[in-house]
Amino acid sequence: MKTRLLAGAAGLAAACLAFAAPASAQDIPESITISGSATLVTDYRFRGVSMTDKEMAIQGGIDVAHESGFYIGTWASSIEDSPLYGHTEVDIYAGWSGEV
């Protein structure tokens, strides 16, 4: 498990660099904000159930937001091998944030 976790962390770091390197401040319009995160947790729990069999997990996400309030993003975490998800859970979300 530790070897897979280390390989996952290296893969996430490489992916973050690949996405970050090609873009420069001139290429992205001022109306768009891009942010990201990477986290190493001791146990990924969802509604009180360990998704990693009480082992460590690597998690990360990327968000793209427009000044109009619309946003889209993705979040991923390593998990215990399962028939439904495999070794990784990936969530994609979008929405709007503003005053009504």
N, CA, C and O atoms as CSV, one atom per row, in Angstrom:
chain,resi,resn,atom,element,x,y,z
A,1,MET,N,N,0.830,-1.197,0.000
A,1,MET,CA,C,0.000,0.000,0.000
A,1,MET,C,C,0.866,1.251,0.000
A,1,MET,O,O,0.555,2.212,-0.703
A,2,LYS,N,N,1.954,1.258,0.779
A,2,LYS,CA,C,2.814,2.433,0.875
A,2,LYS,C,C,3.473,2.739,-0.465
A,2,LYS,O,O,3.638,3.907,-0.818
A,3,THR,N,N,3.854,1.701,-1.218
A,3,THR,CA,C,4.466,1.908,-2.524
A,3,THR,C,C,3.462,2.536,-3.485
A,3,THR,O,O,3.801,3.457,-4.227
A,4,ARG,N,N,2.222,2.036,-3.473
A,4,ARG,CA,C,1.195,2.610,-4.343
A,4,ARG,C,C,0.907,4.049,-3.954
A,4,ARG,O,O,0.682,4.893,-4.820
A,5,LEU,N,N,0.911,4.339,-2.643
A,5,LEU,CA,C,0.651,5.698,-2.172
A,5,LEU,C,C,1.746,6.644,-2.642
A,5,LEU,O,O,1.462,7.752,-3.098
A,6,LEU,N,N,2.998,6.207,-2.530
A,6,LEU,CA,C,4.112,7.024,-2.980
A,6,LEU,C,C,4.051,7.240,-4.483
A,6,LEU,O,O,4.308,8.345,-4.961
A,7,ALA,N,N,3.714,6.201,-5.229
A,7,ALA,CA,C,3.578,6.331,-6.687
A,7,ALA,C,C,2.426,7.278,-7.029
A,7,ALA,O,O,2.531,8.074,-7.963
A,8,GLY,N,N,1.331,7.193,-6.276
A,8,GLY,CA,C,0.193,8.095,-6.493
A,8,GLY,C,C,0.565,9.541,-6.209
A,8,GLY,O,O,0.166,10.442,-6.947
A,9,ALA,N,N,1.334,9.770,-5.135
A,9,ALA,CA,C,1.763,11.129,-4.795
A,9,ALA,C,C,2.661,11.693,-5.884
A,9,ALA,O,O,2.530,12.857,-6.260
A,10,ALA,N,N,3.572,10.870,-6.390
A,10,ALA,CA,C,4.459,11.322,-7.465
A,10,ALA,C,C,3.657,11.618,-8.731
A,10,ALA,O,O,3.933,12.593,-9.431
A,11,GLY,N,N,2.675,10.785,-9.021
A,11,GLY,CA,C,1.837,11.005,-10.201
A,11,GLY,C,C,1.027,12.286,-10.090
A,11,GLY,O,O,0.909,13.034,-11.060
A,12,LEU,N,N,0.466,12.544,-8.907
A,12,LEU,CA,C,-0.314,13.773,-8.701
A,12,LEU,C,C,0.575,15.002,-8.834
A,12,LEU,O,O,0.175,15.999,-9.435
A,13,ALA,N,N,1.778,14.934,-8.276
A,13,ALA,CA,C,2.703,16.061,-8.380
A,13,ALA,C,C,3.075,16.323,-9.842
A,13,ALA,O,O,3.137,17.474,-10.276
A,14,ALA,N,N,3.321,15.250,-10.597
A,14,ALA,CA,C,3.658,15.405,-12.015
A,14,ALA,C,C,2.487,15.998,-12.790
A,14,ALA,O,O,2.685,16.845,-13.661
A,15,ALA,N,N,1.260,15.557,-12.478
A,15,ALA,CA,C,0.082,16.083,-13.161
A,15,ALA,C,C,-0.114,17.567,-12.853
A,15,ALA,O,O,-0.460,18.344,-13.743
A,16,CYS,N,N,0.105,17.964,-11.601
A,16,CYS,CA,C,-0.036,19.377,-11.231
A,16,CYS,C,C,0.977,20.228,-11.987
A,16,CYS,O,O,0.647,21.314,-12.464
A,17,LEU,N,N,2.213,19.737,-12.098
A,17,LEU,CA,C,3.229,20.478,-12.836
A,17,LEU,C,C,2.894,20.560,-14.313
A,17,LEU,O,O,3.126,21.588,-14.949
A,18,ALA,N,N,2.351,19.482,-14.864
A,18,ALA,CA,C,2.003,19.468,-16.283
A,18,ALA,C,C,0.906,20.480,-16.585
A,18,ALA,O,O,0.943,21.137,-17.625
A,19,PHE,N,N,-0.079,20.615,-15.680
A,19,PHE,CA,C,-1.154,21.570,-15.896
A,19,PHE,C,C,-0.682,22.997,-15.642
A,19,PHE,O,O,-1.122,23.922,-16.325
A,20,ALA,N,N,0.202,23.184,-14.677
A,20,ALA,CA,C,0.625,24.527,-14.291
A,20,ALA,C,C,1.662,25.107,-15.241
A,20,ALA,O,O,1.654,26.312,-15.492
A,21,ALA,N,N,2.554,24.278,-15.774
A,21,ALA,CA,C,3.677,24.773,-16.561
A,21,ALA,C,C,3.273,25.476,-17.860
A,21,ALA,O,O,3.817,26.544,-18.142
A,22,PRO,N,N,2.351,24.939,-18.669
A,22,PRO,CA,C,2.089,25.564,-19.960
A,22,PRO,C,C,1.392,26.922,-19.884
A,22,PRO,O,O,1.501,27.718,-20.817
A,23,ALA,N,N,0.695,27.194,-18.818
A,23,ALA,CA,C,-0.083,28.429,-18.730
A,23,ALA,C,C,0.766,29.544,-18.135
A,23,ALA,O,O,1.478,29.343,-17.151
A,24,SER,N,N,0.682,30.696,-18.733
A,24,SER,CA,C,1.328,31.871,-18.161
A,24,SER,C,C,0.234,32.889,-17.850
A,24,SER,O,O,-0.910,32.736,-18.276
A,25,ALA,N,N,0.592,33.906,-17.120
A,25,ALA,CA,C,-0.400,34.910,-16.727
A,25,ALA,C,C,-1.017,35.587,-17.947
A,25,ALA,O,O,-2.157,36.047,-17.881
A,26,GLN,N,N,-0.287,35.655,-19.058
A,26,GLN,CA,C,-0.807,36.302,-20.258
A,26,GLN,C,C,-1.866,35.442,-20.949
A,26,GLN,O,O,-2.742,35.979,-21.627
A,27,ASP,N,N,-1.803,34.132,-20.791
A,27,ASP,CA,C,-2.709,33.222,-21.489
A,27,ASP,C,C,-4.091,33.125,-20.849
A,27,ASP,O,O,-5.056,32.782,-21.531
A,28,ILE,N,N,-4.205,33.417,-19.562
A,28,ILE,CA,C,-5.464,33.255,-18.835
A,28,ILE,C,C,-6.144,34.613,-18.688
A,28,ILE,O,O,-5.548,35.544,-18.146
A,29,PRO,N,N,-7.389,34.738,-19.164
A,29,PRO,CA,C,-8.105,36.011,-19.001
A,29,PRO,C,C,-8.269,36.370,-17.518
A,29,PRO,O,O,-8.358,35.487,-16.665
A,30,GLU,N,N,-8.309,37.658,-17.226
A,30,GLU,CA,C,-8.447,38.116,-15.843
A,30,GLU,C,C,-9.768,37.690,-15.224
A,30,GLU,O,O,-9.880,37.636,-13.999
A,31,SER,N,N,-10.763,37.389,-16.036
A,31,SER,CA,C,-12.074,37.008,-15.520
A,31,SER,C,C,-12.114,35.558,-15.029
A,31,SER,O,O,-13.113,35.132,-14.449
A,32,ILE,N,N,-11.033,34.793,-15.256
A,32,ILE,CA,C,-10.989,33.385,-14.860
A,32,ILE,C,C,-9.935,33.178,-13.782
A,32,ILE,O,O,-8.822,33.698,-13.874
A,33,THR,N,N,-10.301,32.411,-12.757
A,33,THR,CA,C,-9.394,32.065,-11.674
A,33,THR,C,C,-9.210,30.557,-11.651
A,33,THR,O,O,-10.187,29.810,-11.681
A,34,ILE,N,N,-7.962,30.107,-11.597
A,34,ILE,CA,C,-7.665,28.676,-11.503
A,34,ILE,C,C,-6.976,28.434,-10.167
A,34,ILE,O,O,-6.022,29.130,-9.820
A,35,SER,N,N,-7.464,27.442,-9.412
A,35,SER,CA,C,-6.850,27.102,-8.136
A,35,SER,C,C,-6.788,25.585,-8.000
A,35,SER,O,O,-7.501,24.855,-8.688
A,36,GLY,N,N,-5.936,25.135,-7.113
A,36,GLY,CA,C,-5.794,23.701,-6.914
A,36,GLY,C,C,-5.341,23.391,-5.505
A,36,GLY,O,O,-4.958,24.277,-4.742
A,37,SER,N,N,-5.394,22.106,-5.177
A,37,SER,CA,C,-4.971,21.670,-3.855
A,37,SER,C,C,-4.439,20.250,-3.925
A,37,SER,O,O,-4.808,19.475,-4.808
A,38,ALA,N,N,-3.573,19.920,-2.989
A,38,ALA,CA,C,-3.069,18.554,-2.832
A,38,ALA,C,C,-2.970,18.286,-1.342
A,38,ALA,O,O,-2.479,19.126,-0.587
A,39,THR,N,N,-3.432,17.125,-0.917
A,39,THR,CA,C,-3.493,16.793,0.501
A,39,THR,C,C,-3.069,15.355,0.724
A,39,THR,O,O,-3.387,14.481,-0.083
A,40,LEU,N,N,-2.359,15.102,1.805
A,40,LEU,CA,C,-2.035,13.757,2.247
A,40,LEU,C,C,-2.751,13.560,3.578
A,40,LEU,O,O,-2.494,14.299,4.528
A,41,VAL,N,N,-3.644,12.577,3.663
A,41,VAL,CA,C,-4.433,12.354,4.884
A,41,VAL,C,C,-4.119,10.987,5.473
A,41,VAL,O,O,-3.700,10.078,4.757
A,42,THR,N,N,-4.321,10.845,6.776
A,42,THR,CA,C,-4.027,9.581,7.440
A,42,THR,C,C,-5.091,8.525,7.186
A,42,THR,O,O,-4.797,7.330,7.223
A,43,ASP,N,N,-6.332,8.952,6.926
A,43,ASP,CA,C,-7.425,8.013,6.646
A,43,ASP,C,C,-8.546,8.795,5.981
A,43,ASP,O,O,-9.030,9.780,6.539
A,44,TYR,N,N,-8.963,8.368,4.798
A,44,TYR,CA,C,-10.078,9.027,4.103
A,44,TYR,C,C,-11.366,8.336,4.533
A,44,TYR,O,O,-11.589,7.162,4.238
A,45,ARG,N,N,-12.207,9.089,5.237
A,45,ARG,CA,C,-13.483,8.558,5.716
A,45,ARG,C,C,-14.626,9.298,5.040
A,45,ARG,O,O,-14.582,10.516,4.867
A,46,PHE,N,N,-15.649,8.540,4.661
A,46,PHE,CA,C,-16.860,9.119,4.092
A,46,PHE,C,C,-18.031,8.585,4.897
A,46,PHE,O,O,-18.280,7.380,4.934
A,47,ARG,N,N,-18.747,9.496,5.542
A,47,ARG,CA,C,-19.876,9.148,6.412
A,47,ARG,C,C,-19.505,8.089,7.442
A,47,ARG,O,O,-20.278,7.170,7.715
A,48,GLY,N,N,-18.304,8.234,8.011
A,48,GLY,CA,C,-17.854,7.367,9.086
A,48,GLY,C,C,-17.233,6.051,8.648
A,48,GLY,O,O,-16.803,5.266,9.493
A,49,VAL,N,N,-17.176,5.793,7.356
A,49,VAL,CA,C,-16.611,4.543,6.848
A,49,VAL,C,C,-15.263,4.844,6.199
A,49,VAL,O,O,-15.161,5.745,5.366
A,50,SER,N,N,-14.224,4.089,6.581
A,50,SER,CA,C,-12.906,4.279,6.001
A,50,SER,C,C,-12.907,3.790,4.555
A,50,SER,O,O,-13.200,2.626,4.281
A,51,MET,N,N,-12.578,4.688,3.644
A,51,MET,CA,C,-12.503,4.329,2.227
A,51,MET,C,C,-11.125,3.795,1.852
A,51,MET,O,O,-10.923,3.327,0.732
A,52,THR,N,N,-10.165,3.865,2.799
A,52,THR,CA,C,-8.794,3.439,2.541
A,52,THR,C,C,-8.360,2.302,3.453
A,52,THR,O,O,-7.165,2.036,3.581
A,53,ASP,N,N,-9.309,1.631,4.084
A,53,ASP,CA,C,-8.994,0.544,5.018
A,53,ASP,C,C,-8.031,1.024,6.101
A,53,ASP,O,O,-7.086,0.326,6.469
A,54,LYS,N,N,-8.294,2.241,6.605
A,54,LYS,CA,C,-7.526,2.885,7.668
A,54,LYS,C,C,-6.062,3.101,7.294
A,54,LYS,O,O,-5.185,3.063,8.156
A,55,GLU,N,N,-5.800,3.329,6.004
A,55,GLU,CA,C,-4.468,3.643,5.500
A,55,GLU,C,C,-4.447,5.093,5.003
A,55,GLU,O,O,-5.487,5.748,4.946
A,56,MET,N,N,-3.268,5.584,4.648
A,56,MET,CA,C,-3.120,6.946,4.148
A,56,MET,C,C,-3.725,7.082,2.750
A,56,MET,O,O,-3.875,6.101,2.022
A,57,ALA,N,N,-4.065,8.312,2.398
A,57,ALA,CA,C,-4.598,8.594,1.061
A,57,ALA,C,C,-4.021,9.911,0.568
A,57,ALA,O,O,-3.724,10.808,1.357
A,58,ILE,N,N,-3.866,10.014,-0.732
A,58,ILE,CA,C,-3.466,11.265,-1.370
A,58,ILE,C,C,-4.679,11.816,-2.101
A,58,ILE,O,O,-5.382,11.084,-2.798
A,59,GLN,N,N,-4.919,13.118,-1.935
A,59,GLN,CA,C,-6.098,13.745,-2.517
A,59,GLN,C,C,-5.685,15.040,-3.198
A,59,GLN,O,O,-4.724,15.688,-2.783
A,60,GLY,N,N,-6.408,15.414,-4.237
A,60,GLY,CA,C,-6.109,16.661,-4.928
A,60,GLY,C,C,-7.280,17.143,-5.750
A,60,GLY,O,O,-8.186,16.376,-6.077
A,61,GLY,N,N,-7.255,18.405,-6.077
A,61,GLY,CA,C,-8.342,18.971,-6.865
A,61,GLY,C,C,-7.906,20.189,-7.648
A,61,GLY,O,O,-6.920,20.845,-7.313
A,62,ILE,N,N,-8.656,20.482,-8.694
A,62,ILE,CA,C,-8.434,21.669,-9.521
A,62,ILE,C,C,-9.788,22.332,-9.752
A,62,ILE,O,O,-10.765,21.661,-10.086
A,63,ASP,N,N,-9.843,23.655,-9.573
A,63,ASP,CA,C,-11.070,24.430,-9.765
A,63,ASP,C,C,-10.820,25.551,-10.765
A,63,ASP,O,O,-9.755,26.168,-10.766
A,64,VAL,N,N,-11.798,25.805,-11.604
A,64,VAL,CA,C,-11.760,26.929,-12.540
A,64,VAL,C,C,-13.033,27.742,-12.292
A,64,VAL,O,O,-14.142,27.213,-12.376
A,65,ALA,N,N,-12.861,29.039,-11.985
A,65,ALA,CA,C,-14.005,29.900,-11.679
A,65,ALA,C,C,-13.990,31.125,-12.591
A,65,ALA,O,O,-12.932,31.637,-12.956
A,66,HIS,N,N,-15.188,31.578,-12.948
A,66,HIS,CA,C,-15.348,32.783,-13.767
A,66,HIS,C,C,-15.906,33.886,-12.875
A,66,HIS,O,O,-16.610,33.602,-11.906
A,67,GLU,N,N,-15.601,35.127,-13.189
A,67,GLU,CA,C,-16.067,36.233,-12.352
A,67,GLU,C,C,-17.593,36.342,-12.311
A,67,GLU,O,O,-18.133,36.997,-11.419
A,68,SER,N,N,-18.295,35.721,-13.250
A,68,SER,CA,C,-19.755,35.732,-13.252
A,68,SER,C,C,-20.331,34.868,-12.125
A,68,SER,O,O,-21.514,34.980,-11.802
A,69,GLY,N,N,-19.499,34.005,-11.527
A,69,GLY,CA,C,-19.947,33.139,-10.448
A,69,GLY,C,C,-19.989,31.668,-10.827
A,69,GLY,O,O,-20.120,30.812,-9.952
A,70,PHE,N,N,-19.881,31.358,-12.109
A,70,PHE,CA,C,-19.884,29.964,-12.536
A,70,PHE,C,C,-18.527,29.331,-12.252
A,70,PHE,O,O,-17.491,29.984,-12.375
A,71,TYR,N,N,-18.540,28.058,-11.871
A,71,TYR,CA,C,-17.296,27.345,-11.583
A,71,TYR,C,C,-17.446,25.875,-11.978
A,71,TYR,O,O,-18.556,25.351,-12.081
A,72,ILE,N,N,-16.309,25.230,-12.194
A,72,ILE,CA,C,-16.250,23.800,-12.486
A,72,ILE,C,C,-14.960,23.278,-11.864
A,72,ILE,O,O,-13.959,23.991,-11.794
A,73,GLY,N,N,-14.996,22.039,-11.417
A,73,GLY,CA,C,-13.804,21.488,-10.798
A,73,GLY,C,C,-13.835,19.984,-10.723
A,73,GLY,O,O,-14.838,19.341,-11.033
A,74,THR,N,N,-12.719,19.442,-10.308
A,74,THR,CA,C,-12.614,18.011,-10.097
A,74,THR,C,C,-11.810,17.757,-8.830
A,74,THR,O,O,-10.930,18.540,-8.473
A,75,TRP,N,N,-12.115,16.671,-8.166
A,75,TRP,CA,C,-11.441,16.278,-6.932
A,75,TRP,C,C,-11.214,14.780,-7.008
A,75,TRP,O,O,-12.088,14.051,-7.477
A,76,ALA,N,N,-10.062,14.304,-6.560
A,76,ALA,CA,C,-9.763,12.875,-6.614
A,76,ALA,C,C,-9.071,12.432,-5.335
A,76,ALA,O,O,-8.399,13.225,-4.676
A,77,SER,N,N,-9.241,11.159,-4.987
A,77,SER,CA,C,-8.596,10.572,-3.822
A,77,SER,C,C,-8.246,9.121,-4.110
A,77,SER,O,O,-8.983,8.415,-4.798
A,78,SER,N,N,-7.118,8.691,-3.578
A,78,SER,CA,C,-6.811,7.263,-3.623
A,78,SER,C,C,-7.709,6.570,-2.601
A,78,SER,O,O,-7.977,7.123,-1.534
A,79,ILE,N,N,-8.170,5.370,-2.922
A,79,ILE,CA,C,-9.025,4.609,-2.014
A,79,ILE,C,C,-8.613,3.142,-2.047
A,79,ILE,O,O,-7.782,2.729,-2.856
A,80,GLU,N,N,-9.212,2.368,-1.152
A,80,GLU,CA,C,-8.991,0.928,-1.144
A,80,GLU,C,C,-9.558,0.350,-2.440
A,80,GLU,O,O,-10.567,0.840,-2.947
A,81,ASP,N,N,-8.926,-0.672,-2.968
A,81,ASP,CA,C,-9.402,-1.300,-4.201
A,81,ASP,C,C,-10.839,-1.774,-4.009
A,81,ASP,O,O,-11.137,-2.531,-3.085
A,82,SER,N,N,-11.733,-1.313,-4.903
A,82,SER,CA,C,-13.133,-1.721,-4.823
A,82,SER,C,C,-13.655,-2.026,-6.215
A,82,SER,O,O,-13.164,-1.466,-7.195
A,83,PRO,N,N,-14.653,-2.914,-6.320
A,83,PRO,CA,C,-15.192,-3.237,-7.646
A,83,PRO,C,C,-15.869,-2.051,-8.321
A,83,PRO,O,O,-15.926,-1.985,-9.549
A,84,LEU,N,N,-16.384,-1.111,-7.527
A,84,LEU,CA,C,-17.107,0.030,-8.086
A,84,LEU,C,C,-16.170,1.144,-8.541
A,84,LEU,O,O,-16.356,1.705,-9.621
A,85,TYR,N,N,-15.157,1.471,-7.724
A,85,TYR,CA,C,-14.299,2.614,-8.004
A,85,TYR,C,C,-12.884,2.255,-8.452
A,85,TYR,O,O,-12.199,3.118,-8.999
A,86,GLY,N,N,-12.422,1.045,-8.251
A,86,GLY,CA,C,-11.027,0.711,-8.543
A,86,GLY,C,C,-10.140,1.226,-7.433
A,86,GLY,O,O,-10.422,0.985,-6.259
A,87,HIS,N,N,-9.054,1.942,-7.780
A,87,HIS,CA,C,-8.129,2.481,-6.780
A,87,HIS,C,C,-8.299,3.979,-6.564
A,87,HIS,O,O,-7.646,4.550,-5.691
A,88,THR,N,N,-9.153,4.620,-7.334
A,88,THR,CA,C,-9.284,6.073,-7.272
A,88,THR,C,C,-10.745,6.495,-7.339
A,88,THR,O,O,-11.526,5.967,-8.130
A,89,GLU,N,N,-11.096,7.458,-6.492
A,89,GLU,CA,C,-12.409,8.092,-6.574
A,89,GLU,C,C,-12.208,9.450,-7.231
A,89,GLU,O,O,-11.338,10.214,-6.813
A,90,VAL,N,N,-12.992,9.757,-8.244
A,90,VAL,CA,C,-12.901,11.041,-8.932
A,90,VAL,C,C,-14.285,11.678,-8.948
A,90,VAL,O,O,-15.255,11.058,-9.383
A,91,ASP,N,N,-14.370,12.913,-8.472
A,91,ASP,CA,C,-15.626,13.659,-8.449
A,91,ASP,C,C,-15.482,14.871,-9.357
A,91,ASP,O,O,-14.449,15.540,-9.355
A,92,ILE,N,N,-16.519,15.146,-10.128
A,92,ILE,CA,C,-16.563,16.326,-10.987
A,92,ILE,C,C,-17.783,17.139,-10.571
A,92,ILE,O,O,-18.864,16.587,-10.367
A,93,TYR,N,N,-17.608,18.439,-10.448
A,93,TYR,CA,C,-18.713,19.281,-10.007
A,93,TYR,C,C,-18.703,20.605,-10.754
A,93,TYR,O,O,-17.684,21.019,-11.306
A,94,ALA,N,N,-19.841,21.248,-10.760
A,94,ALA,CA,C,-19.972,22.573,-11.375
A,94,ALA,C,C,-21.122,23.291,-10.682
A,94,ALA,O,O,-21.968,22.657,-10.052
A,95,GLY,N,N,-21.148,24.592,-10.799
A,95,GLY,CA,C,-22.233,25.339,-10.169
A,95,GLY,C,C,-22.112,26.824,-10.396
A,95,GLY,O,O,-21.327,27.290,-11.222
A,96,TRP,N,N,-22.903,27.547,-9.650
A,96,TRP,CA,C,-22.918,28.997,-9.696
A,96,TRP,C,C,-23.003,29.513,-8.264
A,96,TRP,O,O,-23.747,28.970,-7.447
A,97,SER,N,N,-22.261,30.532,-7.969
A,97,SER,CA,C,-22.266,31.141,-6.657
A,97,SER,C,C,-22.499,32.642,-6.818
A,97,SER,O,O,-21.767,33.320,-7.539
A,98,GLY,N,N,-23.515,33.145,-6.148
A,98,GLY,CA,C,-23.796,34.575,-6.237
A,98,GLY,C,C,-25.026,34.916,-5.435
A,98,GLY,O,O,-25.651,34.049,-4.825
A,99,GLU,N,N,-25.363,36.179,-5.443
A,99,GLU,CA,C,-26.534,36.654,-4.718
A,99,GLU,C,C,-27.768,36.594,-5.594
A,99,GLU,O,O,-27.704,36.845,-6.798
A,100,VAL,N,N,-28.898,36.256,-4.978
A,100,VAL,CA,C,-30.171,36.194,-5.698
A,100,VAL,C,C,-31.061,37.304,-5.189
A,100,VAL,O,O,-32.192,37.450,-5.653
